[in-house]
Amino acid sequence: MDISIYSVLLILQITSSWFMVGLIWLIQIVSYPLFRLVEGSEFTKYHHSHVTRITPIVAIVMLVELISAISLAVFFLDLINIPIIILLLLLGVIWASTLMFQLPYHQKLSKVKDIRIVESLICTNWIRTFAWTLKGVICWWLVF
């Protein structure tokens, strides 16, 4: 494969990672804690609005991040190094946390507000927050 394709994939990986670093911190520090403040029947409307608005953004960027990472690993196997392997492992942690914790919690919260689930959502989202932050730092290190 052409080195220019490698550059494009690497740029997609870095930009999608840093986009998600910013977004995950916003969600962790602002969006999810606001769930605590919304009461009663307003909560399900608020939660539905949050999920409906954020999902297309998150889904597209996470897929770009995943596809570019897998493409880098598959098509440029000879250029794989320890930082790339760590990026792939962190991506695995992020996707596992999303599928095992965040998605099920959001499904439960779509029906009714349960403060224990809100707190669990916030607590387990730190996994993704730290993983994406570390991934962003490693991406930055790869560039410089």
Sequence and secondary structure as in RCSB ss.txt:
>XXXX:A:sequence
MDISIYSVLLILQITSSWFMVGLIWLIQIVSYPLFRLVEGSEFTKYHHSHVTRITPIVAIVMLVELISAISLAVF
FLDLINIPIIILLLLLGVIWASTLMFQLPYHQKLSKVKDIRIVESLICTNWIRTFAWTLKGVICWWLVF
>XXXX:A:secstr
  HHHHHHHHHHHHHHHHHHHHHHHHIIIIIHHHGGG  HHHHHHHHHHHHHHHHHHHHHHHHHHHHHHHHHHHH
TGGG  HHHHHHHHHHHHHHHHIIIIIHHHHHHHTT   HHHHHHHHHHHHHHHHHHHHHHHHHHHHH 
